[in-house]
Amino acid sequence: METAKDYLKTKVDPVVEPLMIDLLANKPADPVGFMLSWLNKKINPAGSAPHHSPLKAKKPVAQPKVTPLYLHRTRAAPPLRTRTSPMRFA
């Protein structure tokens, strides 16, 4: 069974090391976009068939507006009860 160190050395380092070298050489304003583009070029070089899962930057999803619950009431809330006499303990 392959250890984590062996896996990183044989599978991850050959990809990450050149990526980091290019990243530091270019110092892009958007490093995540640069890395995604770099990896896309690595898995889908020009002229080859598209890879089954090209990396794509996630588009921001519009968040729905949240209305506070108190604005959803359809009728007025009952008035608060106030105690007019002192509390009595038995």
Contacts in CASP RR format, 6 or more apart in sequence:
PFRMAT RR
TARGET T0000
AUTHOR 0000-0000-0000
METHOD contacts of the structure
MODEL  1
METAKDYLKTKVDPVVEPLMIDLLANKPADPVGFMLSWLNKKINPAGSAP
HHSPLKAKKPVAQPKVTPLYLHRTRAAPPLRTRTSPMRFA
2 10 0 8 1.000
15 39 0 8 1.000
15 42 0 8 1.000
19 35 0 8 1.000
19 38 0 8 1.000
19 39 0 8 1.000
19 42 0 8 1.000
22 38 0 8 1.000
23 31 0 8 1.000
23 34 0 8 1.000
23 35 0 8 1.000
23 38 0 8 1.000
26 34 0 8 1.000
28 34 0 8 1.000
32 57 0 8 1.000
33 57 0 8 1.000
36 55 0 8 1.000
36 56 0 8 1.000
36 57 0 8 1.000
39 55 0 8 1.000
40 54 0 8 1.000
40 55 0 8 1.000
40 56 0 8 1.000
43 51 0 8 1.000
43 54 0 8 1.000
43 55 0 8 1.000
44 50 0 8 1.000
44 51 0 8 1.000
44 54 0 8 1.000
END
